[in-house]
Amino acid sequence: MTHQLIPFLKRLRLSGILETLEVRNQQAVEGRWTYVQFLARLLEDEVERRAQKQLALRIRRAAIDTTKTLEGFDFGFNPSLNRQQVLELATCVYIRRKRNVLLCGPTGVGKTHLAQALAHEACRRGYSVLFVNTYRMLQHLNGGRADGTLEKRLQAYLRPDLLVLDDFGLKPLRPPGPEDFYDVINGRYERGSILL
């Protein structure tokens, strides 16, 4: 019987239901589910699959390392780090309020890992994110001057809910870098968050 549903599920692009239909059908028979219960479980499966697919897309677009999460962050590595403050940042309230966050400290204390973990958490919560090396962003923008795509390239850094600028200050800014950096900061002011 369920094999008759397969073409319809494919046509409607309900692959979450397609993946779990046989199992859910068996569970429904064994558990004597009502039709509504059976349908509800199938729809839950579809919603969950779509949510996972959207999360994977947000993470891919964010250009973050998928292994750098808060669950994998070693708070013992840097005991001076305020764990409670990090967990508060993980709620992403600062993104909703369009506030900015500055992570500072010497090389090797885990700033990049923490930034990626916070970016990952923002993706989980449905925010659009872009993680980029500051120097590479400025090179990319400068390339836009040469080929006439500066405005389009700038929009890529203004669009996400959260822009994570990694390794800021490691290399000196040379013209037109400071102007481009200002354009990014100014363009995002009260419109989106920056984690620097």
ZIQUIWO-V59215 format. One record per pair of residues at least 24 apart in sequence whose ideal C-beta (glycine too) atoms are under 7 Angstrom apart, sorted by the first residue. I is the first residue (numbers start at 1). GAP is how many residues later the second one is. Records with the same first field share a line. If there is no record, write none. Layout:
I: GAP  GAP
This chain:
14: 32
15: 34
16: 29  30  32  33  34
17: 25  28  29
19: 30
20: 25
55: 68  69
58: 65  70  71
59: 61  64
62: 57  61  67  68  69
63: 67  68  69
64: 52  55  56  67
65: 51
68: 45  48  49  52
69: 48  51
70: 47  51
73: 40  41  44
77: 33
78: 31  32
86: 28
89: 29
90: 28  31
92: 29  30  33  35
94: 99
95: 27  32  66  67  98
98: 92  93  94  95
99: 94
100: 93  94  96
101: 94
102: 94
103: 92
112: 54
115: 49  51  80
118: 77
119: 43  45
122: 40
127: 34  35
128: 32  33
129: 31  32  33  35
130: 27  30  33  34
131: 33  35
132: 33  34
133: 33  34
134: 31  32  33  34
135: 32  36
137: 28
138: 39  42  43
141: 39
142: 34  38
145: 31
154: 29  33
157: 27
158: 29  30  34
160: 32
161: 31  32
162: 30  31  33
163: 25  29  31
164: 31
165: 29  31
168: 28
